[in-house]
């Protein structure tokens, strides 16, 4: 009987367990996680804001262990791996052996090298349920919370606090919020909406230094342009780093981003697989889910490859404004054509080059927008479609399999 | 499982299926969960949820609101659990999904009209009302 060990109980780990159980019903599966609950990190802001209970953060079956017949060692962390013995070592020295191991340990908050920030006590990330408990507490007393970074997580944080009536200050190095996802025009909708709700925002500047009192509490933040802001709490949302510290010295190949594995999920050790944020390359939910499924499938002896490498995509819904972002929405160049369609309630921009769409931003109206991801990811030449580029739909690509599923013909 | 078979050659683009969908679901915004669009050669194309074997909307759902039922094969949507993040809209390769047009909260997702039967089996009103038998309910193997 095969014994699978899965490290991590988020998107990649949970879906890995599901696939292992589906393909190998008789196997022994051990799930080891630091998390004591299965919860979705993408909706933590709704927990902070009191819109969602811990129970409703769970994205899996409530009785996950029973449903999949696994042993779940929760609240445990991994201190090392011994590939030659096929065993993992836990924080207290316990040894757990495996036949196949899936590493889906995710990532942690990256704390940028800002003067005094590492020493400060009133600073936290926005990643774990434990962070939310700290922030719920901070919301009661803190008067001047600064959120470092106005990306997707920073804005989640600002939104969650608004639900509690707390107006944070956003400090962002880029020229506008969500600079990776949106153009200036689309970003301004959110900037205006946040400003209207009392959120102060600073763009094009970073935090150069935080000033600490004798108890290592931040009292002030100094921006790179010299502006001094009163501050009694900092939330860091400036990216993540993969959780691979426990793999150092094991001989398992790591890159400067994280764990290295191929399109089947296999690492440099043939009994060890990886999935999700731990790669440090595409830290988004759907990639983690698919990598978890692909790796587990190969672990169980059913060959499968990761095929979806298009990861520059996101949707958002801050303060009731829906947006979708695909590809590069800020490309410039002589051969880049930009088309814009505006209505009273919506803004759409599509960038294309030689008949192929390379980027799109939709705001206010996302209906049926899924087709755009395929057009971009599959590099489909849309010149054959005799319609405005904003109105392209699946009708011009319509194909049905014998089981009546749709598909795209390979170009 | 059962899936709605589409015979494009029979479809005349009358939109009876779209109306049937609205009637069946009684959604406040009267949005449909299916649509019929016209291609570059002006031929109608019924675009209906396929309840995919490997559903992108499920893979991308970060709340567990979108789930594939292992027994029926249908992709089910739980609007109470949904966080209205819209990732499913972006992920559907065929551009089938959208949100309701009044509150922008609920995803307009086909449920095979299982709410119309006592035992939870499929009974899609679009199929029942199609005057051309362009859409029919068929058993398929996944």
Contacts between the chains, C-beta under 8 A, distances in Angstrom:
chain1	res1	chain2	res2	distance
A	11	B	62	7.5
A	40	B	62	4.9
A	40	B	63	5.8
A	40	B	64	7.5
A	42	B	62	4.0
A	42	B	63	7.8
A	42	B	83	7.7
A	42	B	85	7.0
A	43	B	62	6.5
A	43	B	63	6.0
A	43	B	83	4.9
A	43	B	85	7.7
A	46	B	83	6.4
A	52	B	83	7.8
A	56	B	81	6.8
A	58	B	64	6.9
A	59	B	61	7.5
A	59	B	62	6.3
A	59	B	63	5.5
A	59	B	64	3.7
A	60	B	64	6.2
A	285	B	60	6.4
A	285	B	62	4.8
A	285	B	87	7.1
A	286	B	56	7.6
A	286	B	59	5.3
A	286	B	60	4.1
A	286	B	87	7.2
A	286	B	91	6.5
A	289	B	59	4.6
A	289	B	60	7.2
A	290	B	59	5.8
A	293	B	59	7.7
A	313	B	90	6.1
A	314	B	87	7.8
A	314	B	90	7.8
A	315	B	85	6.1
A	315	B	86	3.9
A	315	B	87	5.2
A	315	B	89	6.8
A	315	B	90	5.1
A	316	B	85	7.6
A	316	B	86	7.7
A	317	B	84	5.6
A	317	B	85	6.1
A	317	B	86	6.0
A	317	B	104	7.7
A	320	B	104	6.8
A	322	B	86	5.8
A	322	B	99	7.1
A	322	B	104	5.9
A	324	B	86	6.7
A	324	B	89	7.2
A	324	B	90	5.3
A	326	B	90	7.3
A	366	B	86	5.7
A	366	B	89	5.2
A	366	B	90	7.5
A	366	B	98	6.8
A	366	B	99	7.0
A	367	B	89	7.6
A	367	B	98	3.5
A	367	B	99	7.5
A	368	B	35	7.6
A	368	B	89	7.8
A	368	B	95	4.0
A	368	B	96	7.0
A	368	B	97	7.3
A	368	B	98	5.7
A	369	B	89	5.8
A	369	B	90	6.1
A	369	B	95	6.7
A	370	B	89	5.9
A	370	B	90	5.7
A	370	B	91	6.1
A	370	B	92	3.7
A	370	B	93	6.2
A	370	B	94	6.8
A	370	B	95	4.4
A	370	B	96	7.1
A	370	B	97	6.3
A	371	B	93	7.4
A	371	B	94	6.8
A	371	B	95	3.5
A	372	B	90	8.0
A	372	B	95	7.8
A	373	B	90	5.9
A	373	B	91	7.0
A	373	B	93	7.2
A	374	B	93	4.9
A	384	B	40	7.3
A	385	B	40	5.5
A	386	B	40	4.0
A	387	B	40	6.5
A	393	B	37	4.7
A	393	B	45	7.9
A	393	B	47	7.0
A	393	B	95	5.7
A	394	B	37	7.3
A	394	B	45	6.9
A	394	B	47	5.6
A	394	B	94	4.5
A	394	B	95	5.5
A	394	B	96	7.9
A	395	B	37	4.5
A	395	B	38	6.4
A	395	B	39	3.7
A	395	B	40	8.0
A	395	B	43	7.5
A	395	B	44	7.8
A	395	B	45	3.6
A	395	B	47	7.3
A	396	B	39	4.9
A	396	B	40	5.4
A	398	B	8	7.0
A	398	B	39	7.0
A	398	B	45	4.9
A	400	B	6	6.4
A	402	B	140	8.0
A	403	B	3	6.7
A	403	B	53	7.7
A	403	B	140	4.3
A	403	B	141	6.5
A	403	B	142	6.7
A	404	B	3	4.5
A	404	B	4	7.1
A	404	B	5	5.1
A	404	B	6	6.9
A	404	B	50	6.9
A	404	B	138	6.9
A	404	B	140	6.0
A	405	B	3	7.5
A	405	B	50	4.9
A	405	B	52	6.0
A	405	B	53	6.6
A	406	B	50	5.5
A	406	B	93	7.4
A	406	B	94	5.0
A	408	B	93	7.0
